[in-house]
């Protein structure tokens, strides 16, 4: 099992790594909120290409990051949403929130 983390990779992009679940989400929530707040970029891109596995908690985490960005006056988008998260979004009826533009 790999350790989960979220890091700023420049230009307003945050990259999520590892397994997103109830054990890792609280620390990720705090890290991501701080990175979004500290970013000077007018937009935030949440890159999920390094997410290994996610429960519905991961989807809730992305939604929280999107709300953080909005509260900071920034646009937010998601890149490379993994299939398991895409399926959860579809069942939950929130697919349009994560669609690529």
Helices and strands as residue ranges (DSSP letters): E 5-10, E 13-20, H 25-38, E 43-54, H 56-71, E 75-79, H 83-92, G 95-98
